[in-house]
Amino acid sequence: MKCKDVKFLSAGCFSGRANVPMHNHDGLELVLVTIGECDTAINTEVLTGGVDTLFILPAKVKHNQINRGFVKTHYIIFQSADSFFLKLPRTISIEGDFLTSRWFNDVLELHNSTGNNTTAQIENILGAITERLKQFENNSESKKKMHPALAKAIKIIEANVAGKISIPDLASSCAISQSRLDALFRRHLKLSPLRHLQNLKMQYARKLLSDPYLNIKEVCAMCGYDDVNYFCRIFKKYNGGSPGRFRSNRKP
């Protein structure tokens, strides 16, 4: 989408335990949860989300935010002529997608900067975010039509995020060859079974690290890893920093 189709209005961060009362905006609002879990009520419908959940809230729609403990979110408010944002309020999971998270941070940094032409830069980023979200939603729709073995594999992986499962065992459980399973994952999800498993484990690890009462060794074990050093290497590879650094950067 071209930046001329977007008009940036505002952006910011929320952090705390207090609920956000009913409100609306002249533009649509994207709310990305970075810490904790929360609900958003729209009329009689309630949307629920945790870390890496993106709430899409169309313009003029009244909504609130009910927090379950400490919550941190990033939000962007803008006007768009794209029909993608004219649909009903909904959520999209962006787990494992560091581009969207980075672009949200870029928007916030530009909004808070004093440089020239920042609005145009922000609107270009919003165009990229829009196209990225369309891809996520299209992928979600395609999952409904996926091969039964792939659907079963995904279900098994999601049930074993905190445990241990090998890719050969996963293929065997789905009565399919390992190479065929790998091909199905790459065709539908654009990644390997192992990468999907690691993405979910890292998402779970990030959630656990938001609990200050759990030490790194405990988080490691709860994610199904025996070796804390290996866990730290994997975490750094997927998150750009060590578990300790991630935790210190997320402190309220």
Secondary structure, 3 states (H helix, E strand, C coil): CCHHHEEEEEEEEEEECCCEEEECCCCEEEEEEEECCEEEEECCEEEEECCCEEEEECCCCCEEEEECCCEEEEEEEEEECCHHHHCCCEEEECCCCHHHHHHHHHHHHHHCCCCCCHHHHHHHHHHHHHHHHHHHHHHHHHHCCCCHHHHHHHHHHHHCCCCCCCHHHHHHHCCCCHHHHHHHHHHHCCCCHHHHHHHHHHHHHHHHHCCCCCCHHHHHHHCCCCCHHHHHHHHHHHHCCCHHHHHHHCCC
